[in-house]
Amino acid sequence: MSESREPEPLPTVTVVTPTRDRVDLLVRAMESVATQRHVHVEHVVLGDRCPELDALRVDLAKRFPNALTKNVTLESDPGLPMDYRPARLAYLRNKGARLGSGEFIAQLDDDNTYEPDHLASLVAVLRDNPDAGAAFSWRRLWNADGTPYLLTDEDPWHPDPDRRALSFSQLRAHGVFKSGSNVVRDAFVATGRLVARVDTSEFLVRRIVFEDVPFPEHFSAAKRRLEITEDVAYAQALYRCGIDVVPSRRATLNYFMGGYSNADAVGPA
């Protein structure tokens, strides 16, 4: 009689969500994390000087038992950067990762959501590519009212309005953009060069890699003038360190337009 085998434990993923003053969106994001399949999730939610999160901590703990909520203030974290938002977000993302213990680390902005197999599909990519240090998904774009956001011929994330059409054309040549589609087929590299078009919420990183290559928290004056965001800075750091980053080629992130990085191009949500 053959011995029965113990099922392998589910991989543990630490998901980090910085948030501030938009609880309804946060709950929507937390629900999408709680319904992830085939992984064990620990969700670290960090309020960016968000007293409302303190008031809701007990209710959120009952509703989401695998989530840790913590309000970050200048009193608790005097090193919290205040003069450049991407630097502050990078600090919170790194802090959240340190508070978790998962084998893998993911990010989810509070205004986005995961499809139920988002994390499992990225874990599978890394299991199939043992030499890769990180994986990323594609994203599907939505308006705040839940209707598809269809791309026109401008890159809504480019900070310079006069260069959005050129940026769209260049990224369309790499297969990232397609006019009339609400799917962004993000790319890390193309034709041997860094493209760095991977949203923070699309990344899944092995913890052993993240410990060596966290989000850069210091942005030079030149990077600030260029409005470099923490996801671009992180992609640059991974690239400089020679980390192999592989795509799932699946649009498993729901990305809602009108946030910090594209508000002036599409209007606030």
C-alpha positions as CSV (number, residue, x, y, z in Angstrom):
1,M,0.0,0.0,0.0
2,S,1.5,3.3,-1.1
3,E,1.9,6.0,1.5
4,S,-0.2,9.1,1.1
5,R,1.7,12.3,0.4
6,E,1.2,15.4,2.4
7,P,0.1,18.3,0.1
8,E,2.7,20.9,-0.5
9,P,2.1,24.1,1.5
10,L,0.8,27.0,-0.5
11,P,3.4,29.7,-1.4
12,T,3.1,32.8,0.9
13,V,3.0,36.2,-0.8
14,T,3.3,39.4,1.2
15,V,1.2,42.1,-0.5
16,V,1.9,45.7,0.4
17,T,-0.6,48.5,0.0
18,P,0.1,52.1,0.9
19,T,-3.1,54.1,1.4
20,R,-4.4,57.6,2.3
21,D,-7.9,59.0,2.7
22,R,-9.9,56.7,0.4
23,V,-11.3,53.9,2.4
24,D,-13.9,52.7,-0.1
25,L,-11.2,52.1,-2.7
26,L,-9.0,50.5,-0.1
27,V,-11.7,48.0,0.9
28,R,-12.2,47.1,-2.8
29,A,-8.5,46.4,-3.1
30,M,-8.4,44.4,0.1
31,E,-11.3,42.2,-1.1
32,S,-9.4,41.4,-4.3
33,V,-6.4,40.3,-2.2
34,A,-8.5,38.2,0.1
35,T,-10.0,36.3,-2.8
36,Q,-6.6,35.2,-4.3
37,R,-6.5,31.5,-5.2
38,H,-3.8,28.9,-4.7
39,V,-1.6,31.1,-2.6
40,H,-1.4,32.1,1.1
41,V,-1.5,35.9,1.4
42,E,-0.4,38.2,4.1
43,H,-1.6,41.7,3.3
44,V,0.3,44.7,4.9
45,V,-1.7,47.9,4.6
46,L,0.2,51.1,5.6
47,G,-1.6,54.3,6.0
48,D,0.3,57.4,4.9
49,R,-0.6,59.7,7.9
50,C,-4.1,58.4,7.7
51,P,-5.9,58.6,11.0
52,E,-9.0,57.2,9.3
53,L,-7.2,53.9,9.1
54,D,-6.7,53.8,12.9
55,A,-10.4,54.3,13.4
56,L,-11.2,51.3,11.1
57,R,-8.4,49.0,12.2
58,V,-10.7,46.7,14.3
59,D,-13.4,46.5,11.6
60,L,-10.8,45.7,8.9
61,A,-9.2,43.1,11.1
62,K,-12.5,41.3,11.5
63,R,-13.3,41.5,7.8
64,F,-9.7,40.7,6.6
65,P,-8.0,38.4,9.2
66,N,-4.9,38.0,7.0
67,A,-4.3,41.7,6.8
68,L,-2.1,43.9,9.0
69,T,-3.0,47.6,9.1
70,K,-0.7,50.2,10.4
71,N,-0.8,54.0,10.3
72,V,2.6,55.6,9.5
73,T,3.2,59.1,10.8
74,L,6.2,61.4,11.2
75,E,6.1,60.5,14.9
76,S,6.4,56.8,14.3
77,D,8.7,57.1,11.3
78,P,10.7,60.4,11.4
79,G,12.6,59.3,8.3
80,L,9.4,59.3,6.2
81,P,10.2,61.4,3.1
82,M,7.9,64.4,2.7
83,D,9.4,66.4,-0.2
84,Y,8.7,64.0,-3.0
85,R,5.8,61.6,-3.2
86,P,7.5,58.7,-5.1
87,A,10.2,58.7,-2.4
88,R,7.6,58.5,0.3
89,L,5.8,55.7,-1.5
90,A,9.1,53.8,-1.9
91,Y,9.7,54.1,1.9
92,L,6.2,52.7,2.6
93,R,6.6,49.8,0.2
94,N,9.9,48.8,1.7
95,K,8.6,49.1,5.2
96,G,5.6,47.0,4.3
97,A,7.8,44.3,2.8
98,R,9.9,44.2,6.0
99,L,6.8,43.7,8.1
100,G,5.9,40.6,6.2
101,S,7.5,37.2,5.9
102,G,6.3,35.8,2.5
103,E,8.6,34.1,0.1
104,F,7.4,36.5,-2.5
105,I,6.6,40.2,-2.3
106,A,3.9,42.0,-4.3
107,Q,2.4,45.5,-4.3
108,L,-1.1,46.7,-4.8
109,D,-2.1,50.4,-5.0
110,D,-5.3,51.1,-3.1
111,D,-7.2,52.1,-6.2
112,N,-6.4,48.9,-8.2
113,T,-7.5,45.3,-7.9
114,Y,-6.2,41.9,-8.7
115,E,-8.0,39.2,-10.7
116,P,-8.4,36.1,-8.5
117,D,-5.4,34.2,-10.1
118,H,-3.1,37.3,-10.3
119,L,-0.6,36.2,-7.7
120,A,-0.8,32.5,-8.5
121,S,0.0,33.1,-12.1
122,L,3.0,35.2,-11.2
123,V,4.3,32.6,-8.7
124,A,3.9,30.0,-11.5
125,V,6.0,32.1,-13.8
126,L,8.8,32.3,-11.2
127,R,8.6,28.6,-10.5
128,D,9.0,28.0,-14.3
129,N,11.9,30.4,-14.4
130,P,14.0,29.6,-11.4
131,D,16.8,32.0,-12.4
132,A,14.4,34.9,-12.6
133,G,14.2,37.2,-9.7
134,A,10.9,39.0,-10.5
135,A,7.8,38.6,-12.7
136,F,5.1,41.0,-13.8
137,S,1.7,40.9,-15.3
138,W,-0.1,43.0,-17.9
139,R,-3.0,45.3,-16.9
140,R,-6.5,46.1,-18.0
141,L,-7.6,49.8,-17.9
142,W,-10.8,51.0,-16.4
143,N,-12.5,54.3,-15.8
144,A,-13.7,55.1,-12.3
145,D,-17.3,54.1,-13.2
146,G,-16.1,50.6,-14.2
147,T,-16.3,51.1,-18.0
148,P,-13.2,50.2,-20.1
149,Y,-10.7,53.0,-20.6
150,L,-9.8,52.7,-24.3
151,L,-6.4,54.0,-25.3
152,T,-6.2,56.7,-27.9
153,D,-2.9,57.8,-29.5
154,E,-1.4,59.4,-26.5
155,D,0.5,57.9,-23.5
156,P,-1.5,59.1,-20.5
157,W,1.4,58.4,-18.1
158,H,4.0,60.6,-19.8
159,P,4.5,63.8,-17.7
160,D,5.0,66.1,-20.7
161,P,1.8,66.6,-22.7
162,D,3.7,67.6,-25.8
163,R,5.5,64.2,-25.9
164,R,2.6,61.9,-25.1
165,A,1.9,61.1,-28.8
166,L,5.5,60.3,-29.5
167,S,5.7,58.1,-26.4
168,F,2.6,56.3,-27.5
169,S,4.1,55.7,-30.9
170,Q,7.3,54.3,-29.5
171,L,5.6,52.0,-27.0
172,R,3.1,50.8,-29.7
173,A,6.2,49.7,-31.7
174,H,7.2,47.6,-28.7
175,G,3.7,46.1,-28.5
176,V,2.9,47.9,-25.2
177,F,0.0,50.0,-26.5
178,K,-2.7,49.3,-29.1
179,S,-5.2,52.0,-30.1
180,G,-8.7,51.2,-29.1
181,S,-7.7,48.6,-26.5
182,N,-7.9,48.7,-22.7
183,V,-5.1,46.2,-22.3
184,V,-1.6,47.5,-21.6
185,R,1.0,44.8,-22.5
186,D,3.7,46.2,-20.3
187,A,7.4,45.5,-21.0
188,F,10.5,45.5,-18.9
189,V,13.0,45.3,-21.8
190,A,12.7,45.4,-25.5
191,T,15.3,45.0,-28.2
192,G,17.9,44.6,-25.5
193,R,17.1,48.0,-23.8
194,L,15.3,48.9,-20.6
195,V,11.7,50.0,-21.3
196,A,10.6,50.2,-17.6
197,R,6.9,50.2,-18.4
198,V,5.8,47.9,-15.5
199,D,3.4,49.3,-13.0
200,T,4.3,48.8,-9.3
201,S,1.1,46.7,-8.8
202,E,2.2,44.3,-11.6
203,F,5.5,43.2,-9.9
204,L,6.0,40.0,-7.9
205,V,9.6,39.7,-6.5
206,R,11.3,36.9,-4.7
207,R,12.0,38.1,-1.1
208,I,15.7,37.1,-1.4
209,V,15.9,39.5,-4.3
210,F,13.9,42.3,-2.7
211,E,16.2,42.2,0.3
212,D,19.2,43.0,-2.0
213,V,17.2,45.4,-4.3
214,P,14.5,47.3,-2.5
215,F,12.7,50.3,-3.9
216,P,15.2,53.3,-4.1
217,E,14.1,55.9,-1.6
218,H,16.4,58.7,-2.8
219,F,15.7,60.7,-5.9
220,S,18.1,63.2,-7.3
221,A,17.1,66.6,-8.4
222,A,17.3,65.5,-12.0
223,K,15.0,62.5,-11.4
224,R,12.6,64.8,-9.6
225,R,12.5,67.2,-12.6
226,L,11.8,64.3,-14.9
227,E,9.0,63.2,-12.4
228,I,10.5,59.7,-12.1
229,T,8.1,57.5,-10.2
230,E,9.0,54.7,-7.8
231,D,8.1,52.0,-10.2
232,V,10.4,53.3,-12.9
233,A,13.2,53.8,-10.3
234,Y,12.6,50.2,-9.2
235,A,12.8,48.9,-12.7
236,Q,16.0,50.8,-13.2
237,A,17.5,49.3,-10.0
238,L,16.5,45.7,-11.0
239,Y,18.0,46.3,-14.5
240,R,21.3,47.7,-13.1
241,C,21.7,44.8,-10.8
242,G,21.2,42.3,-13.7
243,I,18.0,40.8,-12.2
244,D,16.1,38.7,-14.8
245,V,12.5,39.9,-14.9
246,V,9.9,37.8,-16.8
247,P,6.3,38.6,-17.9
248,S,3.2,36.4,-17.4
249,R,1.7,37.9,-20.6
250,R,-1.6,37.9,-18.8
251,A,-3.7,41.0,-17.9
252,T,-4.5,40.1,-14.3
253,L,-4.3,43.6,-12.8
254,N,-7.3,45.9,-13.0
255,Y,-5.9,49.4,-13.2
256,F,-8.3,52.3,-12.6
257,M,-7.4,55.5,-14.3
258,G,-7.4,59.0,-12.8
259,G,-4.8,58.4,-10.1
260,Y,-1.6,60.2,-9.2
261,S,0.5,59.2,-12.3
262,N,-2.1,60.1,-14.9
263,A,-4.6,62.5,-13.3
264,D,-3.8,65.5,-15.5
265,A,-4.1,63.4,-18.7
266,V,-7.4,61.7,-18.0
267,G,-9.0,63.8,-15.2
268,P,-9.2,62.8,-11.6
269,A,-11.2,59.8,-10.6
